[in-house]
Amino acid sequence: MHLVELTDTIIKKIVIDPESVSVKEFVSEDEDTVLIEVMIPNSEMPKVIGKNGNVINAIRTIVQASAHLDGNKKVNINISAY
C-alpha cells in the first residue's frame, strides 16, 4: 500500500488543489503488478503530465524504483481527468 501513498504524496505536491486528487490501487490480473489510478481535474493535467510526459515518467520511475526495493513488483500508473 505504500506505493499508493508515495504516488499520492508526489502528485499532491505538484497540483494547486491537493484535495481534488484521488489515488487508488486496483486489483490486477497479474499478482506481481500493482495498478494505481490517479484522478485529477482537467485543469491540473498539464502539471502532472509535463512537457513530453517528462513529469509523469519521472513519477513512474520513482514509484517503480520503490517497488523494486520491496519485492520486484511492476507498477502501472494510469492518469485520468474529470
N, C-alpha and C positions, 0 to 999 in steps of 0.2 A: 504493500500500500504506500510505501514511502515514495515510489516513483510518481504517483499521482500528486502527492504533496509537493514534491520537488517541481513538477511541471506547473502546478497551481501557483507556487511562490514566484517562479520566474515570470510567468505570464502576467500576474498581478502587479509586478514591479514595472512592467513595460507600459501597461494601459493607463489611461487617465482615470477611469472609473473601475477600480478593482472589484467592487460589489457586483458589477454586471457580468463578471466572468464565471463560468461554470466548467469545472474539470471533473470528469468521471471516468472510472475504469469499467470496461465491459468484458464479458466472458469471451474468450477466443476459442476457436475450434482446436487450435494447437495449444497444448498446455505449456509450451515453452515461449509463448508470445503473450505480451501484455498489450491490450488495446486501450488507448487513452483518447477520449473525445473531449475536445475543448470547444465550448460555445462562447462566442464573443459578439458584441454588437458590430454591425456592418461598418460603423464609423471607426472602429478600433482595428479593423483587419489590416490596413497598410502598416501599422506599427508592429504588429505581431509577425506578419509575413516578411516585411523588409524588402529592400530592393533586390530583385532577382532571387527572392526566397532566402536571403542570407541569414536573417534573424531566426526564422523557424528552423532552418537547417542547423544553426548553432544550438538551438534549444534541443533539438532531436539528438545531436551529438553528445551534449552534456547528460541528458537522461539515459541514453544508451550506454554511456561510459559508467554511469552509476549502476545500471542494471547488470553490466558485465562484472562489476565488483561483487555483486550479490548473488551470482549464480548463472551468469551467461544467458539471461532471458533476452529475447528480441522484443523491442518496443516499437509499436506503431502509434504515432500521434496524428490524429485527424483534427483539422480545424474547420468549424462550421460557423457561419454568421447568421444572426437573426435580425 
